[in-house]
Amino acid sequence: MKIKTAVGAALLGLLLGTSVAGATGNSKEVPRKEPKSSYATIYGKALPPVGFVNFCARNPEECKATGGRAQKLAMSPERWNLIYQVNTYVNGKIAPVSDQDLYGEPEYWAIPTDAGDCEDYLLLKKRYLEGLGFSSAALLITVVLDEKNEGHAVLTVTTDEGDFILDNRRNEIRRWADVDYTYLKRQSPRDPRAWVSLAKSKTIASGIVAGGTEK
């Protein structure tokens, strides 16, 4: 399922300090509830990616536990539009560059200014959405294997319509089951420093998986 909306762009433009005139889509599509595969299954605890651990050590304010619980955001056309606008804006603003080329390290998570790889994109999206009033407990960093069986990272938004994916490889917002990825693990909504497994195999789920660098 794809989501593309075109209302309420002015608020996002004010937040991001940029004009979004002409950048919005022309169609509106709010996801309908589907009884099957709406939410990813959680199988237990998992180890966080090493890049995330180091990011939190450098930026403890970005990884504070709020004491909250799992949330399913009540969505509206305006909220879907904000999510779409943030995803589109960051995808266009940040140039895809590997950590090795940018920082001289194989795995370095950071909030980008103009370049970065997949986890950097999602960190910036998460910050913008939190600034727009979205709960951090519903914005979960997620590690997957892509179609080439390579490590990649996306942002899961948990809503009352299901789990949806913000990806630097596409502007459309898709239901998690509609993206051809193998889901490994993601943040716990109760504590951003704790991670949960989305894979049945404990070996895969607990391994340290770096995010991919390709856009």
Secondary structure, DSSP 8 states (H G I E B T S, - for coil): ------S-HHHHHHHHTS--TTTS-S--------SSS-S----EEE---HHHHHHHHH-GGGG---------B---HHHHHHHHHHHHHHHHHSEE--HHHHHSSS------SSEE-HHHHHHHHHHHHHHTT--GGGEEEEEEE-TTS-EEEEEEEEETTEEEEEETTEEEEEEGGGS--EEEEEE-SS-TT-EEE-SS-HHHHHS--------
